[in-house]
């Protein structure tokens, strides 16, 4: 016994239904994939602080004797999916001399560990491989494994406020090259 033939127009309706389901299913897969690829190619562009001057401290809060003061850099972090407020993205040491301020990145240029300031020695020390740096960020030990001194960052003193253009730099290189 054979099946009865489909009513006229059934094949066309089935074809349209299957095509529509395929297009909708494709969109459900493709759109998130494209957004993900865009986010991957532009990974958290804002979270490294590149290109933005950030208010990081008040001038009066910095020691007048030139002792470095560590400041955490906090900013809004945005990607294709989320927006987070007040996220710590790094740290700098601020060194005040009169009304001018120098900002030093707290990341060791050797392999990226965070340096500590040691007041008794008036120098920065990296606990990972024992690089040491003078208060101005220069290498003060000829045997230091770090290929360069601590990275300086652009600073603006705007009245009573200290603003820093925060960015990361490549480690392990003699040259100070911004991280991608
Ligand atoms: S990471 Fe600092 S000395 Fe190696």
Backbone and ligand atoms as CSV (ligand in chain L), in Angstrom:
chain,resi,resn,atom,element,x,y,z
A,1,UNK,N,N,0.844,-1.199,0.000
A,1,UNK,CA,C,0.000,0.000,0.000
A,1,UNK,C,C,0.875,1.243,0.000
A,2,UNK,N,N,0.596,2.158,-0.939
A,2,UNK,CA,C,1.450,3.341,-1.045
A,2,UNK,C,C,0.828,4.526,-0.335
A,3,UNK,N,N,1.670,5.482,0.091
A,3,UNK,CA,C,1.190,6.691,0.777
A,3,UNK,C,C,0.429,7.558,-0.210
A,4,UNK,N,N,-0.596,8.285,0.286
A,4,UNK,CA,C,-1.319,9.173,-0.628
A,4,UNK,C,C,-0.419,10.332,-1.031
A,5,UNK,N,N,-0.564,10.887,-2.232
A,5,UNK,CA,C,0.280,12.016,-2.657
A,5,UNK,C,C,-0.008,13.238,-1.807
A,6,UNK,N,N,1.022,14.087,-1.528
A,6,UNK,CA,C,0.809,15.291,-0.717
A,6,UNK,C,C,-0.133,16.242,-1.416
A,7,UNK,N,N,-0.946,16.990,-0.629
A,7,UNK,CA,C,-1.843,17.963,-1.244
A,7,UNK,C,C,-1.030,18.992,-2.014
A,8,UNK,N,N,-1.638,19.609,-3.060
A,8,UNK,CA,C,-0.902,20.594,-3.856
A,8,UNK,C,C,-0.402,21.746,-2.977
A,9,UNK,N,N,0.861,22.188,-3.188
A,9,UNK,CA,C,1.422,23.338,-2.432
A,9,UNK,C,C,2.185,22.922,-1.202
A,10,UNK,N,N,2.055,21.628,-0.776
A,10,UNK,CA,C,2.734,21.177,0.443
A,10,UNK,C,C,4.242,21.238,0.286
A,11,UNK,N,N,4.758,20.793,-0.873
A,11,UNK,CA,C,6.201,20.806,-1.098
A,11,UNK,C,C,6.759,22.224,-0.998
A,12,UNK,N,N,6.036,23.160,-1.571
A,12,UNK,CA,C,6.507,24.555,-1.564
A,12,UNK,C,C,6.538,25.099,-0.141
A,13,UNK,N,N,5.454,24.773,0.626
A,13,UNK,CA,C,5.401,25.258,2.018
A,13,UNK,C,C,6.528,24.640,2.839
A,14,UNK,N,N,6.775,23.365,2.627
A,14,UNK,CA,C,7.865,22.704,3.364
A,14,UNK,C,C,9.202,23.340,3.028
A,15,UNK,N,N,9.368,23.598,1.725
A,15,UNK,CA,C,10.637,24.217,1.311
A,15,UNK,C,C,10.819,25.582,1.982
A,16,UNK,N,N,9.752,26.385,1.983
A,16,UNK,CA,C,9.852,27.728,2.591
A,16,UNK,C,C,10.117,27.635,4.093
A,17,UNK,N,N,9.425,26.659,4.747
A,17,UNK,CA,C,9.632,26.493,6.195
A,17,UNK,C,C,11.080,26.103,6.491
A,18,UNK,N,N,11.584,25.170,5.729
A,18,UNK,CA,C,12.961,24.714,5.970
A,18,UNK,C,C,13.972,25.817,5.671
A,19,UNK,N,N,13.700,26.592,4.611
A,19,UNK,CA,C,14.613,27.694,4.288
A,19,UNK,C,C,14.597,28.742,5.398
A,20,UNK,N,N,13.400,29.089,5.870
A,20,UNK,CA,C,13.301,30.097,6.937
A,20,UNK,C,C,13.991,29.604,8.203
A,21,UNK,N,N,13.792,28.320,8.523
A,21,UNK,CA,C,14.435,27.764,9.723
A,21,UNK,C,C,15.952,27.808,9.573
A,22,UNK,N,N,16.431,27.517,8.358
A,22,UNK,CA,C,17.882,27.556,8.120
A,22,UNK,C,C,18.445,28.958,8.275
A,23,UNK,N,N,17.719,29.952,7.721
A,23,UNK,CA,C,18.196,31.345,7.812
A,23,UNK,C,C,18.205,31.810,9.263
A,24,UNK,N,N,17.123,31.513,9.998
A,24,UNK,CA,C,17.050,31.948,11.406
A,24,UNK,C,C,18.133,31.244,12.230
A,25,UNK,N,N,18.295,29.949,11.989
A,25,UNK,CA,C,19.329,29.202,12.725
A,25,UNK,C,C,20.715,29.752,12.421
A,26,UNK,N,N,20.951,30.068,11.138
A,26,UNK,CA,C,22.256,30.630,10.753
A,26,UNK,C,C,22.523,31.949,11.443
A,27,UNK,N,N,21.482,32.799,11.510
A,27,UNK,CA,C,21.641,34.101,12.192
A,27,UNK,C,C,21.967,33.896,13.664
A,28,UNK,N,N,21.279,32.914,14.283
A,28,UNK,CA,C,21.516,32.674,15.719
A,28,UNK,C,C,22.965,32.270,15.975
A,29,UNK,N,N,23.583,31.597,15.024
A,29,UNK,CA,C,24.973,31.174,15.192
A,29,UNK,C,C,25.929,32.278,14.759
A,30,UNK,N,N,25.628,32.903,13.611
A,30,UNK,CA,C,26.581,33.855,13.029
A,30,UNK,C,C,26.706,35.152,13.824
A,31,UNK,N,N,25.574,35.706,14.275
A,31,UNK,CA,C,25.641,37.022,14.932
A,31,UNK,C,C,26.510,36.967,16.192
A,32,UNK,N,N,26.275,35.999,17.121
A,32,UNK,CA,C,27.190,35.949,18.282
A,32,UNK,C,C,28.622,35.675,17.878
A,33,UNK,N,N,28.811,34.854,16.816
A,33,UNK,CA,C,30.187,34.557,16.388
A,33,UNK,C,C,30.877,35.816,15.903
A,34,UNK,N,N,30.165,36.640,15.111
A,34,UNK,CA,C,30.765,37.880,14.598
A,34,UNK,C,C,31.087,38.823,15.749
A,35,UNK,N,N,30.148,38.938,16.709
A,35,UNK,CA,C,30.407,39.813,17.863
A,35,UNK,C,C,31.621,39.310,18.634
A,36,UNK,N,N,31.706,37.985,18.790
A,36,UNK,CA,C,32.849,37.413,19.507
A,36,UNK,C,C,34.158,37.685,18.797
A,37,UNK,N,N,34.150,37.568,17.466
A,37,UNK,CA,C,35.381,37.818,16.697
A,37,UNK,C,C,35.785,39.277,16.813
A,38,UNK,N,N,34.799,40.189,16.728
A,38,UNK,CA,C,35.110,41.623,16.869
A,38,UNK,C,C,35.708,41.897,18.247
A,39,UNK,N,N,35.110,41.294,19.276
A,39,UNK,CA,C,35.637,41.503,20.637
A,39,UNK,C,C,37.047,40.935,20.767
A,40,UNK,N,N,37.274,39.793,20.078
A,40,UNK,CA,C,38.595,39.176,20.157
A,40,UNK,C,C,39.646,40.019,19.440
A,41,UNK,N,N,39.240,40.584,18.288
A,41,UNK,CA,C,40.188,41.410,17.540
A,41,UNK,C,C,40.433,42.751,18.223
A,42,UNK,N,N,39.474,43.188,19.020
A,42,UNK,CA,C,39.600,44.478,19.697
A,42,UNK,C,C,39.487,44.226,21.194
A,43,UNK,N,N,40.422,43.486,21.769
A,43,UNK,CA,C,40.228,42.969,23.119
A,43,UNK,C,C,40.292,44.072,24.179
A,44,UNK,N,N,39.172,44.389,24.697
A,44,UNK,CA,C,39.094,45.311,25.833
A,44,UNK,C,C,39.959,46.537,25.593
A,45,UNK,N,N,39.702,47.187,24.459
A,45,UNK,CA,C,40.560,48.306,24.067
A,45,UNK,C,C,40.660,49.332,25.186
A,46,UNK,N,N,39.578,49.466,25.939
A,46,UNK,CA,C,39.575,50.532,26.916
A,46,UNK,C,C,40.241,50.134,28.225
A,47,UNK,N,N,40.457,48.821,28.448
A,47,UNK,CA,C,40.865,48.461,29.795
A,47,UNK,C,C,42.331,48.730,30.060
A,48,UNK,N,N,43.167,48.878,29.036
A,48,UNK,CA,C,44.567,49.194,29.299
A,48,UNK,C,C,44.763,50.677,29.525
A,49,UNK,N,N,43.698,51.453,29.342
A,49,UNK,CA,C,43.801,52.883,29.579
A,49,UNK,C,C,44.529,53.614,28.484
A,50,UNK,N,N,44.887,52.919,27.414
A,50,UNK,CA,C,45.661,53.543,26.351
A,50,UNK,C,C,44.940,54.762,25.802
A,51,UNK,N,N,45.690,55.864,25.714
A,51,UNK,CA,C,45.120,57.041,25.092
A,51,UNK,C,C,44.303,57.895,26.017
A,52,UNK,N,N,44.053,57.472,27.225
A,52,UNK,CA,C,43.214,58.270,28.119
A,52,UNK,C,C,44.030,58.775,29.292
A,53,UNK,N,N,43.884,60.049,29.557
A,53,UNK,CA,C,44.460,60.573,30.799
A,53,UNK,C,C,43.473,60.289,31.918
A,54,UNK,N,N,43.971,59.731,32.990
A,54,UNK,CA,C,43.107,59.364,34.115
A,54,UNK,C,C,43.520,60.140,35.352
A,55,UNK,N,N,42.547,60.635,36.083
A,55,UNK,CA,C,42.860,61.306,37.360
A,55,UNK,C,C,43.205,60.222,38.369
A,56,UNK,N,N,44.418,60.292,38.924
A,56,UNK,CA,C,44.861,59.185,39.779
A,56,UNK,C,C,45.143,59.594,41.221
A,57,UNK,N,N,45.334,60.888,41.455
A,57,UNK,CA,C,45.670,61.288,42.833
A,57,UNK,C,C,45.519,62.804,42.976
A,58,UNK,N,N,45.557,63.244,44.215
A,58,UNK,CA,C,45.638,64.674,44.503
A,58,UNK,C,C,47.089,64.999,44.819
A,59,UNK,N,N,47.549,66.133,44.327
A,59,UNK,CA,C,48.954,66.510,44.513
A,59,UNK,C,C,49.323,66.548,46.000
A,60,UNK,N,N,48.421,67.078,46.814
A,60,UNK,CA,C,48.718,67.199,48.244
A,60,UNK,C,C,48.842,65.852,48.954
A,61,UNK,N,N,48.332,64.783,48.313
A,61,UNK,CA,C,48.408,63.466,48.949
A,61,UNK,C,C,49.771,62.812,48.726
A,62,UNK,N,N,50.620,63.422,47.881
A,62,UNK,CA,C,51.927,62.816,47.593
A,62,UNK,C,C,52.989,63.377,48.520
A,63,UNK,N,N,53.892,62.521,49.017
A,63,UNK,CA,C,54.957,62.996,49.908
A,63,UNK,C,C,55.812,64.067,49.229
A,64,UNK,N,N,56.115,65.122,50.003
A,64,UNK,CA,C,56.899,66.221,49.423
A,64,UNK,C,C,58.394,65.920,49.400
A,65,UNK,N,N,58.796,64.844,50.086
A,65,UNK,CA,C,60.232,64.541,50.137
A,65,UNK,C,C,60.707,63.673,48.968
A,66,UNK,N,N,59.842,63.458,47.982
A,66,UNK,CA,C,60.251,62.670,46.814
A,66,UNK,C,C,60.113,61.174,46.996
A,67,UNK,N,N,59.498,60.743,48.094
A,67,UNK,CA,C,59.273,59.298,48.268
A,67,UNK,C,C,58.160,58.847,47.334
A,68,UNK,N,N,58.355,57.740,46.640
A,68,UNK,CA,C,57.317,57.255,45.725
A,68,UNK,C,C,56.060,56.829,46.477
A,69,UNK,N,N,54.938,57.123,45.891
A,69,UNK,CA,C,53.645,56.696,46.447
A,69,UNK,C,C,52.952,55.815,45.407
A,70,UNK,N,N,52.595,54.607,45.826
A,70,UNK,CA,C,51.942,53.671,44.893
A,70,UNK,C,C,50.463,54.005,44.764
A,71,UNK,N,N,49.985,54.050,43.532
A,71,UNK,CA,C,48.583,54.368,43.272
A,71,UNK,C,C,48.016,53.321,42.324
A,72,UNK,N,N,46.874,52.764,42.683
A,72,UNK,CA,C,46.198,51.801,41.805
A,72,UNK,C,C,45.416,52.565,40.737
A,73,UNK,N,N,45.542,52.112,39.505
A,73,UNK,CA,C,44.803,52.736,38.405
A,73,UNK,C,C,43.467,52.018,38.252
A,74,UNK,N,N,42.418,52.810,38.334
A,74,UNK,CA,C,41.067,52.238,38.276
A,74,UNK,C,C,40.311,52.907,37.132
A,75,UNK,N,N,39.629,52.110,36.363
A,75,UNK,CA,C,38.813,52.709,35.306
A,75,UNK,C,C,37.671,51.789,34.931
A,76,UNK,N,N,36.784,52.319,34.111
A,76,UNK,CA,C,35.676,51.525,33.606
A,76,UNK,C,C,36.208,50.598,32.528
A,77,UNK,N,N,35.744,49.357,32.539
A,77,UNK,CA,C,36.223,48.361,31.577
A,77,UNK,C,C,35.039,47.937,30.712
A,78,UNK,N,N,35.230,48.049,29.400
A,78,UNK,CA,C,34.115,47.754,28.497
A,78,UNK,C,C,34.580,46.817,27.400
A,79,UNK,N,N,33.758,45.814,27.103
A,79,UNK,CA,C,34.002,45.022,25.910
A,79,UNK,C,C,32.671,44.825,25.202
A,80,UNK,N,N,32.648,43.933,24.232
A,80,UNK,CA,C,31.424,43.771,23.446
A,80,UNK,C,C,30.277,43.229,24.279
A,81,UNK,N,N,30.597,42.617,25.429
A,81,UNK,CA,C,29.561,41.936,26.200
A,81,UNK,C,C,29.218,42.647,27.491
A,82,UNK,N,N,30.207,43.215,28.139
A,82,UNK,CA,C,29.968,43.704,29.498
A,82,UNK,C,C,30.567,45.089,29.710
A,83,UNK,N,N,30.072,45.749,30.733
A,83,UNK,CA,C,30.651,47.015,31.188
A,83,UNK,C,C,30.809,46.891,32.705
A,84,UNK,N,N,32.051,47.070,33.171
A,84,UNK,CA,C,32.303,46.969,34.598
A,84,UNK,C,C,32.825,48.306,35.097
A,85,UNK,N,N,32.381,48.696,36.261
A,85,UNK,CA,C,32.795,49.967,36.826
A,85,UNK,C,C,33.933,49.742,37.825
A,86,UNK,N,N,34.817,50.726,37.910
A,86,UNK,CA,C,35.871,50.739,38.928
A,86,UNK,C,C,36.673,49.442,38.972
A,87,UNK,N,N,37.295,49.105,37.854
A,87,UNK,CA,C,38.110,47.890,37.781
A,87,UNK,C,C,39.588,48.286,37.878
A,88,UNK,N,N,40.358,47.682,38.797
A,88,UNK,CA,C,41.790,47.984,38.842
A,88,UNK,C,C,42.492,47.390,37.623
A,89,UNK,N,N,43.252,48.215,36.892
A,89,UNK,CA,C,43.915,47.727,35.673
A,89,UNK,C,C,45.438,47.806,35.777
A,90,UNK,N,N,45.957,48.289,36.891
A,90,UNK,CA,C,47.402,48.373,37.046
A,90,UNK,C,C,47.743,49.325,38.186
A,91,UNK,N,N,49.014,49.662,38.263
A,91,UNK,CA,C,49.450,50.564,39.331
A,91,UNK,C,C,50.663,51.354,38.870
A,92,UNK,N,N,50.809,52.529,39.432
A,92,UNK,CA,C,51.975,53.360,39.145
A,92,UNK,C,C,52.559,53.865,40.463
A,93,UNK,N,N,53.809,54.258,40.418
A,93,UNK,CA,C,54.424,54.986,41.526
A,93,UNK,C,C,54.530,56.445,41.109
A,94,UNK,N,N,54.034,57.330,41.961
A,94,UNK,CA,C,54.120,58.762,41.704
A,94,UNK,C,C,55.214,59.342,42.586
A,95,UNK,N,N,56.098,60.117,41.964
A,95,UNK,CA,C,57.203,60.733,42.697
A,95,UNK,C,C,57.081,62.243,42.521
A,96,UNK,N,N,56.899,62.942,43.643
A,96,UNK,CA,C,56.697,64.394,43.577
A,96,UNK,C,C,57.991,65.136,43.848
A,97,UNK,N,N,58.254,66.098,42.992
A,97,UNK,CA,C,59.358,67.038,43.241
A,97,UNK,C,C,58.796,68.432,43.069
A,98,UNK,N,N,58.520,69.109,44.176
A,98,UNK,CA,C,57.860,70.416,44.094
A,98,UNK,C,C,56.471,70.249,43.514
A,99,UNK,N,N,56.226,70.978,42.417
A,99,UNK,CA,C,54.914,70.872,41.781
A,99,UNK,C,C,54.934,69.967,40.556
A,100,UNK,N,N,56.048,69.307,40.335
A,100,UNK,CA,C,56.097,68.352,39.221
A,100,UNK,C,C,56.039,66.924,39.764
A,101,UNK,N,N,55.486,66.062,38.948
A,101,UNK,CA,C,55.305,64.664,39.361
A,101,UNK,C,C,55.801,63.751,38.246
A,102,UNK,N,N,56.516,62.711,38.637
A,102,UNK,CA,C,56.930,61.661,37.703
A,102,UNK,C,C,56.106,60.417,38.008
A,103,UNK,N,N,55.669,59.760,36.953
A,103,UNK,CA,C,54.923,58.502,37.137
A,103,UNK,C,C,55.743,57.354,36.570
A,104,UNK,N,N,55.923,56.320,37.377
A,104,UNK,CA,C,56.660,55.126,36.955
A,104,UNK,C,C,55.715,53.935,36.977
A,105,UNK,N,N,55.741,53.166,35.926
A,105,UNK,CA,C,54.914,51.946,35.888
A,105,UNK,C,C,55.418,50.981,36.963
A,106,UNK,N,N,54.503,50.317,37.623
A,106,UNK,CA,C,54.918,49.411,38.707
A,106,UNK,C,C,55.307,48.028,38.192
A,107,UNK,N,N,55.213,47.832,36.873
A,107,UNK,CA,C,55.527,46.515,36.321
A,107,UNK,C,C,56.998,46.463,35.903
A,108,UNK,N,N,57.679,45.411,36.334
A,108,UNK,CA,C,59.097,45.254,35.988
A,108,UNK,C,C,59.231,44.968,34.487
A,109,UNK,N,N,60.104,45.713,33.788
A,109,UNK,CA,C,60.254,45.502,32.340
A,109,UNK,C,C,60.907,44.169,31.975
A,110,UNK,N,N,61.422,43.434,32.964
A,110,UNK,CA,C,62.051,42.151,32.641
A,110,UNK,C,C,61.001,41.124,32.228
A,111,UNK,N,N,60.090,40.800,33.146
A,111,UNK,CA,C,59.080,39.779,32.822
A,111,UNK,C,C,57.711,40.134,33.376
A,112,UNK,N,N,57.555,41.358,33.844
A,112,UNK,CA,C,56.212,41.808,34.188
A,112,UNK,C,C,55.775,41.626,35.628
A,113,UNK,N,N,56.682,41.272,36.537
A,113,UNK,CA,C,56.291,41.207,37.955
A,113,UNK,C,C,56.135,42.633,38.492
A,114,UNK,N,N,55.448,42.771,39.602
A,114,UNK,CA,C,55.281,44.093,40.200
A,114,UNK,C,C,56.441,44.390,41.149
A,115,UNK,N,N,56.988,45.578,41.028
A,115,UNK,CA,C,58.103,45.963,41.891
A,115,UNK,C,C,57.565,46.571,43.186
A,116,UNK,N,N,58.369,46.466,44.227
A,116,UNK,CA,C,58.042,47.082,45.519
A,116,UNK,C,C,59.011,48.226,45.755
A,117,UNK,N,N,58.512,49.254,46.418
A,117,UNK,CA,C,59.440,50.320,46.822
A,117,UNK,C,C,59.943,50.008,48.225
A,118,UNK,N,N,61.275,50.062,48.405
A,118,UNK,CA,C,61.877,49.789,49.710
A,118,UNK,C,C,62.459,51.093,50.251
A,119,UNK,N,N,61.746,51.736,51.192
A,119,UNK,CA,C,62.186,53.047,51.677
A,119,UNK,C,C,63.582,53.012,52.294
A,120,UNK,N,N,63.927,51.929,52.992
A,120,UNK,CA,C,65.231,51.866,53.660
A,120,UNK,C,C,66.377,51.930,52.646
A,121,UNK,N,N,66.162,51.374,51.489
A,121,UNK,CA,C,67.203,51.388,50.443
A,121,UNK,C,C,66.967,52.495,49.417
A,122,UNK,N,N,65.880,53.184,49.561
A,122,UNK,CA,C,65.457,54.191,48.579
A,122,UNK,C,C,65.577,53.637,47.157
A,123,UNK,N,N,65.006,52.467,46.955
A,123,UNK,CA,C,65.044,51.874,45.614
A,123,UNK,C,C,63.855,50.936,45.439
A,124,UNK,N,N,63.596,50.626,44.183
A,124,UNK,CA,C,62.553,49.652,43.857
A,124,UNK,C,C,63.210,48.282,43.720
A,125,UNK,N,N,62.476,47.264,44.133
A,125,UNK,CA,C,63.002,45.908,44.088
A,125,UNK,C,C,61.974,44.995,43.432
A,126,UNK,N,N,62.444,44.174,42.484
A,126,UNK,CA,C,61.544,43.196,41.870
A,126,UNK,C,C,61.806,41.838,42.514
A,127,UNK,N,N,60.805,41.255,43.144
A,127,UNK,CA,C,61.007,39.995,43.870
A,127,UNK,C,C,61.201,38.784,42.956
A,128,UNK,N,N,60.888,38.905,41.681
A,128,UNK,CA,C,60.952,37.718,40.809
A,128,UNK,C,C,62.384,37.320,40.470
A,129,UNK,N,N,63.194,38.290,40.005
A,129,UNK,CA,C,64.581,37.960,39.645
A,129,UNK,C,C,65.548,39.003,40.185
A,130,UNK,N,N,65.068,39.787,41.132
A,130,UNK,CA,C,65.909,40.695,41.915
A,130,UNK,C,C,66.498,41.856,41.125
A,131,UNK,N,N,65.769,42.368,40.182
A,131,UNK,CA,C,66.187,43.637,39.573
A,131,UNK,C,C,65.952,44.750,40.589
A,132,UNK,N,N,66.811,45.756,40.553
A,132,UNK,CA,C,66.593,46.913,41.428
A,132,UNK,C,C,66.666,48.180,40.584
A,133,UNK,N,N,65.921,49.179,41.032
A,133,UNK,CA,C,65.812,50.435,40.283
A,133,UNK,C,C,65.908,51.606,41.260
A,134,UNK,N,N,66.528,52.678,40.790
A,134,UNK,CA,C,66.622,53.885,41.611
A,134,UNK,C,C,65.252,54.574,41.670
A,135,UNK,N,N,65.148,55.577,42.516
A,135,UNK,CA,C,63.866,56.275,42.702
A,135,UNK,C,C,63.389,56.918,41.406
A,136,UNK,N,N,64.323,57.280,40.519
A,136,UNK,CA,C,63.887,57.855,39.239
A,136,UNK,C,C,63.556,56.778,38.203
A,137,UNK,N,N,63.643,55.520,38.602
A,137,UNK,CA,C,63.278,54.410,37.720
A,137,UNK,C,C,64.446,53.800,36.968
A,138,UNK,N,N,65.617,54.435,37.029
A,138,UNK,CA,C,66.756,53.892,36.276
A,138,UNK,C,C,67.291,52.623,36.958
A,139,UNK,N,N,67.973,51.811,36.163
A,139,UNK,CA,C,68.579,50.591,36.711
A,139,UNK,C,C,69.733,51.004,37.606
A,140,UNK,N,N,69.753,50.526,38.844
A,140,UNK,CA,C,70.877,50.922,39.707
A,140,UNK,C,C,71.785,49.748,40.059
A,141,UNK,N,N,71.574,48.636,39.357
A,141,UNK,CA,C,72.455,47.488,39.548
A,141,UNK,C,C,72.888,47.010,38.162
A,142,UNK,N,N,74.190,47.067,37.844
A,142,UNK,CA,C,74.645,46.663,36.506
A,142,UNK,C,C,74.329,45.210,36.177
A,143,UNK,N,N,74.073,44.396,37.201
A,143,UNK,CA,C,73.765,42.983,36.952
A,143,UNK,C,C,72.262,42.721,36.915
A,144,UNK,N,N,71.522,43.794,36.919
A,144,UNK,CA,C,70.064,43.650,36.908
A,144,UNK,C,C,69.600,42.897,35.665
A,145,UNK,N,N,68.741,41.912,35.839
A,145,UNK,CA,C,68.241,41.204,34.642
A,145,UNK,C,C,67.288,42.043,33.793
A,146,UNK,N,N,66.782,43.118,34.362
A,146,UNK,CA,C,65.853,43.931,33.571
A,146,UNK,C,C,66.601,44.645,32.447
A,147,UNK,N,N,66.093,44.600,31.231
A,147,UNK,CA,C,66.790,45.226,30.106
A,147,UNK,C,C,66.674,46.746,30.072
A,148,UNK,N,N,65.788,47.328,30.842
A,148,UNK,CA,C,65.637,48.795,30.868
A,148,UNK,C,C,65.098,49.193,32.236
A,149,UNK,N,N,65.122,50.499,32.460
A,149,UNK,CA,C,64.589,51.000,33.718
A,149,UNK,C,C,63.066,50.929,33.734
A,150,UNK,N,N,62.489,51.319,34.865
A,150,UNK,CA,C,61.032,51.338,34.958
A,150,UNK,C,C,60.469,52.320,33.925
A,151,UNK,N,N,59.348,51.997,33.370
A,151,UNK,CA,C,58.762,52.823,32.313
A,151,UNK,C,C,58.072,54.055,32.898
A,152,UNK,N,N,58.434,55.207,32.340
A,152,UNK,CA,C,57.761,56.441,32.757
A,152,UNK,C,C,56.459,56.582,31.964
A,153,UNK,N,N,55.534,57.280,32.562
A,153,UNK,CA,C,54.241,57.529,31.931
A,153,UNK,C,C,54.000,59.030,31.879
A,154,UNK,N,N,53.238,59.454,30.897
A,154,UNK,CA,C,52.917,60.883,30.767
A,154,UNK,C,C,52.066,61.339,31.960
A,155,UNK,N,N,52.453,62.494,32.494
A,155,UNK,CA,C,51.742,63.030,33.670
A,155,UNK,C,C,51.317,64.462,33.379
A,156,UNK,N,N,50.156,64.842,33.849
A,156,UNK,CA,C,49.722,66.244,33.839
A,156,UNK,C,C,49.270,66.593,35.234
A,157,UNK,N,N,49.795,67.712,35.744
A,157,UNK,CA,C,49.291,68.228,37.025
A,157,UNK,C,C,48.319,69.343,36.676
A,158,UNK,N,N,47.055,69.128,37.002
A,158,UNK,CA,C,46.003,70.105,36.695
A,158,UNK,C,C,45.521,70.692,38.010
A,159,UNK,N,N,46.145,71.806,38.396
A,159,UNK,CA,C,45.797,72.401,39.692
A,159,UNK,C,C,46.197,71.459,40.804
A,160,UNK,N,N,45.218,70.964,41.530
A,160,UNK,CA,C,45.520,70.074,42.664
A,160,UNK,C,C,45.446,68.603,42.259
A,161,UNK,N,N,45.182,68.326,40.993
A,161,UNK,CA,C,44.975,66.930,40.579
A,161,UNK,C,C,46.137,66.413,39.730
A,162,UNK,N,N,46.407,65.128,39.887
A,162,UNK,CA,C,47.449,64.474,39.094
A,162,UNK,C,C,46.772,63.515,38.119
A,163,UNK,N,N,47.074,63.702,36.850
A,163,UNK,CA,C,46.500,62.864,35.800
A,163,UNK,C,C,47.628,62.097,35.117
A,164,UNK,N,N,47.360,60.838,34.806
A,164,UNK,CA,C,48.378,59.980,34.183
A,164,UNK,C,C,47.776,59.292,32.955
A,165,UNK,N,N,48.570,59.264,31.886
A,165,UNK,CA,C,48.165,58.483,30.706
A,165,UNK,C,C,48.718,57.084,30.910
A,166,UNK,N,N,47.859,56.181,31.359
A,166,UNK,CA,C,48.323,54.841,31.724
A,166,UNK,C,C,48.351,53.919,30.514
A,167,UNK,N,N,49.443,53.205,30.362
A,167,UNK,CA,C,49.512,52.171,29.344
A,167,UNK,C,C,50.580,51.154,29.728
A,168,UNK,N,N,50.463,49.979,29.139
A,168,UNK,CA,C,51.441,48.927,29.391
A,168,UNK,C,C,52.465,48.896,28.264
A,169,UNK,N,N,53.635,48.369,28.593
A,169,UNK,CA,C,54.714,48.267,27.610
A,169,UNK,C,C,55.204,46.820,27.548
A,170,UNK,N,N,55.804,46.497,26.410
A,170,UNK,CA,C,56.305,45.133,26.234
A,170,UNK,C,C,57.432,44.866,27.223
A,171,UNK,N,N,57.455,43.664,27.731
A,171,UNK,CA,C,58.536,43.274,28.635
A,171,UNK,C,C,59.644,42.573,27.846
A,172,UNK,N,N,60.815,42.497,28.464
A,172,UNK,CA,C,61.925,41.737,27.885
A,172,UNK,C,C,62.645,42.421,26.753
A,173,UNK,N,N,62.384,43.712,26.543
A,173,UNK,CA,C,63.033,44.402,25.431
A,173,UNK,C,C,63.745,45.652,25.947
A,174,UNK,N,N,64.856,45.989,25.293
A,174,UNK,CA,C,65.592,47.191,25.692
A,174,UNK,C,C,64.788,48.443,25.404
A,175,UNK,N,N,64.034,48.362,24.326
A,175,UNK,CA,C,63.236,49.535,23.908
A,175,UNK,C,C,61.907,49.547,24.636
A,176,UNK,N,N,61.433,50.749,24.885
A,176,UNK,CA,C,60.127,50.917,25.522
A,176,UNK,C,C,59.080,50.962,24.397
A,177,UNK,N,N,58.390,49.837,24.212
A,177,UNK,CA,C,57.422,49.731,23.123
A,177,UNK,C,C,56.049,49.478,23.713
A,178,UNK,N,N,55.065,50.312,23.369
A,178,UNK,CA,C,53.718,50.088,23.918
A,178,UNK,C,C,53.226,48.677,23.593
A,179,UNK,N,N,52.590,48.057,24.577
A,179,UNK,CA,C,51.993,46.725,24.354
A,179,UNK,C,C,50.793,46.876,23.436
A,180,UNK,N,N,50.604,45.889,22.576
A,180,UNK,CA,C,49.479,45.958,21.618
A,180,UNK,C,C,48.169,45.869,22.363
L,1,LIG,S1,S,60.453,40.142,36.396
L,1,LIG,FE1,FE,61.532,41.595,37.516
L,1,LIG,S2,S,63.531,40.887,37.560
L,1,LIG,FE2,FE,62.481,39.443,36.367
